[in-house]
Amino acid sequence: MSEPIYGTAINCMDGRVHLPLLDWMKATYGVDYVDLITEPGPDKLLSSGSPEALASVRDKAQFLITVRGSKILVVAGHHDCKGNPVSREYHKEQIRKGVAVVRSWGLPATIVGVWINQDWQVEVVDKGEA
């Protein structure tokens, strides 16, 4: 039996968005499990959060990538986010900025940015790079 394949997601704590993102990551990247780092409005936090808040998320991401061997990390924002009530366009800008911040951490994983729309479907905002 082979070892399970893990992915990591920095996602909102809003329960409505977990399943769509997990299902998409499993189908798109062939992962068996997705470890979640949840925050209210994570795209806002990553694009303009305090150094302390960013360090907390970075440490969690580093831990999960190290212990699980995740090769994919997804940064997600979503429609109707109560923790970050801004326009779709502004969310996408924050997702792109957040992805750039996460990439700056030098984690050994591909970093992808996604938007979960009003139909709870995943739209890729930033395709990622290692």
C-alpha positions in Angstrom: 0.0 0.0 0.0 1.4 3.4 -1.0 1.7 6.4 1.3 -1.2 8.9 1.0 -0.6 12.1 -0.9 -1.3 15.3 1.0 -2.0 18.8 -0.1 -2.3 22.0 2.0 -4.8 24.8 1.7 -5.0 28.2 3.3 -8.7 28.7 3.3 -11.5 30.6 5.0 -12.9 29.2 8.2 -16.4 29.4 6.5 -17.6 25.8 6.3 -19.4 26.3 3.0 -16.1 26.5 1.1 -14.3 23.5 2.5 -15.9 20.7 0.5 -15.7 22.5 -2.9 -12.0 23.2 -2.4 -11.1 19.8 -1.1 -13.0 18.0 -3.9 -11.3 20.3 -6.5 -7.8 19.7 -5.0 -8.3 15.9 -5.0 -9.5 15.9 -8.6 -7.0 18.4 -9.9 -3.8 17.3 -8.0 -4.6 13.7 -7.1 -4.2 14.3 -3.4 -5.8 11.9 -1.0 -6.1 14.4 1.9 -6.0 18.2 2.2 -4.7 19.7 5.4 -6.4 23.1 6.2 -5.0 26.3 7.7 -8.2 28.3 8.2 -8.5 32.0 8.9 -11.4 34.5 8.4 -10.7 36.2 5.1 -7.3 34.5 4.4 -6.7 36.4 1.2 -6.9 39.7 3.1 -4.7 38.4 5.8 -2.1 37.2 3.4 -2.1 40.3 1.3 -2.1 42.9 4.1 -1.9 41.2 7.5 0.3 42.0 10.4 3.8 40.4 10.5 2.7 38.3 13.5 -0.4 37.0 11.7 1.7 36.2 8.6 4.3 34.4 10.7 1.6 32.3 12.3 0.3 31.1 8.9 3.8 30.7 7.5 4.8 28.5 10.5 1.7 26.3 10.0 2.3 26.0 6.3 6.0 25.1 6.9 5.0 22.5 9.5 2.4 20.8 7.2 4.6 20.8 4.2 7.5 19.3 6.2 5.5 16.6 8.1 3.1 15.7 5.3 5.3 16.3 2.3 2.7 18.4 0.6 3.8 19.5 -2.9 0.8 21.7 -3.5 -0.4 24.6 -1.4 -3.6 26.5 -2.4 -4.5 30.0 -1.3 -8.3 30.5 -1.5 -10.7 33.3 -1.3 -14.5 33.1 -1.7 -17.8 34.7 -2.6 -19.8 36.1 0.3 -16.9 36.1 2.7 -18.0 37.7 6.0 -14.4 38.1 7.2 -13.4 40.0 4.0 -16.5 41.6 2.5 -15.0 43.1 -0.7 -15.8 42.8 -4.4 -14.9 39.7 -6.5 -12.3 41.7 -8.3 -10.6 42.9 -5.1 -10.6 39.4 -3.7 -8.8 38.2 -6.8 -6.2 41.0 -6.4 -5.7 40.0 -2.8 -5.4 36.3 -3.8 -2.7 37.2 -6.3 -0.9 39.3 -3.6 -1.3 36.6 -1.1 0.1 34.0 -3.4 3.2 36.2 -3.9 3.6 36.5 -0.2 3.4 32.7 0.3 5.9 32.2 -2.5 8.3 34.6 -0.8 8.4 32.1 2.1 10.4 29.7 -0.1 8.4 26.6 0.7 9.1 23.6 -1.4 5.7 23.4 -3.0 3.7 24.7 -5.9 1.6 27.7 -4.7 -1.8 28.2 -6.5 -4.4 30.9 -5.9 -8.1 30.2 -6.4 -11.5 31.9 -6.1 -14.6 30.0 -5.0 -17.5 31.7 -6.8 -21.2 32.1 -5.9 -21.9 28.7 -7.3 -19.3 27.1 -5.0 -17.1 26.3 -8.0 -13.3 26.8 -8.0 -11.8 29.3 -10.4 -8.0 29.4 -10.8 -6.7 32.9 -10.2 -2.9 32.1 -10.2 -1.8 28.8 -11.8 1.2 28.5 -9.5 4.9 27.8 -9.7 7.3 25.9 -7.5 
